[in-house]
Amino acid sequence: MRHLKKLADSGTSYVHLLPVFDIGTVPEKKKDQATPDCDLTAHAPDSEKQQECVSKAAAKDGFNWGYDPFHYTVPEGSYASDPDGTERTVEFRQMVQGLNQAGLRTVMDVVYNHTVASGQDDKSVLDRIVPGYYQRLLEDGTVATSTCCANTAPENTMMGKLVVDSIVTWAKEYKVDGFRFDLMGHHPKDNILEVRKALDRLTLAKDGVDGKKIILYGEGWNFGEIADDARFVQATQKNMAGTGIATFSDRARDAVRGGGPFDEDPGVQGFASGLYTDPNSSPANGTRAEQKARLLHYQDLIKVGLTGNLANYTFTDTSGRTVKGSDVDYNGARAGYAAAPGDALAYSDAHDNETLFDALAFKLPAGSTAAERARAQVVAMAASVLSQGPSLSQAGTDLLRSKSLDRNSYDSGDWFNALHWDCRDGNGFGRGLPPAADNRDKWSYAKPLLAATGTIAPECAQIDGASAAYRDLLTIRSTEKEFSLRTADQVQSALSFPLSGKDETPGVITMRLGKLVVVLNAAPDTATQRLAAPAGKTYALHPVQAKGADLTVKRARYDGKSATFTVPGRTAAVFTLR
């Protein structure tokens, strides 16, 4: 809680909880929970033994992300001191109250798109009440499983009503401040808008909560049997634009990290991981010319992300053309899709896929030092923290959290998922090869990295330094009104990329935002950017960074005579007019 309070004091507003409703895959009583039957600390950092032991206990241990809904509107019992009786309800409310008292609001991750089971299974609930109604069926009559579980059918009236009623209950009775919809694209847009309307009707006088202040966001991915609006208008990225309900934006995420989460070779580099400016040995990155071209395109994707992923924002791209955000390509789709800054949620990592530290471990050159890795991580975080609209960071990312290269840790136990609050305990890197079920195909890439844990894993200087630098960025974001523009017109007027074009520096993005200038230098070497200040004015490093703990960013400077910003390698610097 002490670390959460530090983040709150720096500008973090919400804590997003992975599922805390009643889940179907964790024994609720501690006496029924299995634990790994071995000494996990006895094995080498690149050993297979840890994952083997953890995996044997996984089905019956006390850990799971919780995306296995049993009862949607009941708190999970395994998190309570006693799952029987009223403790789960009372303690959930006390948790929300405690976070509020620390200056934080609570977001619940809700998973109405599927259930843990269907048919006559013991853990099937809805399908046993009205068979074939609450679950979505395929043409052959079987239950759809594109969510990887038994899909529900919120397009059906009563399932849609269940979603709305459940959300309202959590808001009124538990004072939850926001909801994140898992696989929101599997819901009809109308269903999510009905949730919004129902919340907006809640008032302090009548319901004890101001529903208009409750936030909504979700995963607007487009796939499965309902893809491309096949059965209804989905709550996807492009369809939710203009609703004020944000969707996760994968555009800048992939550009910052490099490649995508499902690449065969995890060494595909991006803006923050050294593409072209600090190349690794992976042949997947292509020739030098191909690397440069891809890096510059990534920089355009990041620029769109910094605007809040606006579709109609106009700027000069790296080829010198005047384009809109929607003109920039993202794997065949339009990069910009938002109508206003609140329509897209920026992030560099979340619980899914590798942590940011682990992604960078795969992508940065093998010989990169722990200090270099930490600095690259701060630049990657800055790309989302300093964007318009909401931004999210996985718990522990500021602490360089690692899951020992596990790309899907939903059932990998405490051993791989532990969040180390004390830097003396490390960051989690080197706890063995990640579980085979979802990671064996990457073991050949992971093993040499884990064997080099002694040089890759950060120590307190890097962990504490990265966290302090991140908190400085949060403070700047939360105290400078320029990072909270409300309309697309305001963004177009205040935000620009004055050095974007054919002569743009690979690995460096310069953004002017009102009285501020942000320079993201992802390259390993010091960068200079020429940009004149308004007549009679000059720029200086933002006082938060000038007084902060990051000694490297303090070397960033502006020379008025030459109109030049000088920013050290792997540094995110914010300057202000004076």
Helices and strands as residue ranges (DSSP letters): H 2-10, E 14-17, E 21-23, G 30-32, G 40-42, H 49-57, G 58-60, E 69-75, G 77-79, H 87-101, E 105-110, E 114-115, H 126-129, E 150-151, H 157-174, E 178-181, G 184-186, H 189-200, H 204-207, G 211-213, E 215-218, G 224-229, H 237-240, E 246-248, H 250-257, G 283-285, H 288-306, E 314-316, E 322-324, G 325-327, E 329-330, E 333-334, G 341-343, E 344-347, H 356-363, H 370-385, E 391-392, G 397-399, G 409-411, H 413-417, G 423-425, H 436-439, G 440-442, H 443-451, H 453-456, H 460-479, G 481-484, H 488-494, E 495-496, E 508-513, E 516-521, E 527-530, E 539-541, H 543-546, G 553-555, E 557-559, E 564-567, E 571-577
